[in-house]
Amino acid sequence: MEPDSIRRTKGFSIYMDLLRNIRNDRVRLRRKQSLERKAFDTVSCIVKQYSLGVSFPRLLDQDENLPALDSMEFNKIKAKAILEFPPFCLLSQQEYGVAVTITNKVDNPYLPFSHSPEELLLCSRLYEANPWLNSEHLSRYHFETLLLCQRAKEELVRLEREIEKFDGAVAQDCRVEESRGESSPRRSLQDRIKQLRTFIASIGDTES
């Protein structure tokens, strides 16, 4: 049988662990509520500023309304819209309903960083592509640019693997062609890789 002092020590340890868990749960709940409130305030401002109607939330479920990544240019960085945040965003009953619907449909941590209807449409797609983006980049860059950066990283990995296939005799033949001023598949890959690396570097490290 354990001495009373040991039992009291174990009981106190269990009590302290329970207390810490309660405190941590409260902190997480406050953070979640704060994030949800900020998201709704942001969406409300976008709805008001851009006069979004009841038809807009339906666009969130339609992929055809999203820009095709293949058509985007790596040499262009889209400017993030400036969103005005008034002290109080007064909404009509219809605007309030639109804001609530959008907030419920786009339920992810990137929503508070949206500054335009286009970014609302891209928000879920961006989060699915990369859920680890940091707040600095979400605040500074348009979601389309961040999506393009993710695509560039994926393409870069693929091309770096592909260029390895040009080692040995194939690479030697390519170098001979290049020395004659002729283009080669390997040279084209190198140019594309350089373009991708330049674009990615212009955005910087996007992960937290």
Buried (B, 14 or more C-beta within 10 A) or exposed (E): EEEEEEEEEEEEEEEEEEEEEEEEEEEEEEEEEEEBEEBBBBBBBBBBBBEBEEEBBEBBEEEEEBBEBEEBEBEEBBEBBEBEEEEEBEBEEEBBBBBBBBBEBBEEBBBBBBBBBBBBBBBBBBBEBBEEBEEEBBEBBBBBBBBBBBBBBBBBEEBEEBBEEBEEEEBEEBBEBBEEEEEBBBBEBBEBBEBBBEBBEEBEEBEE
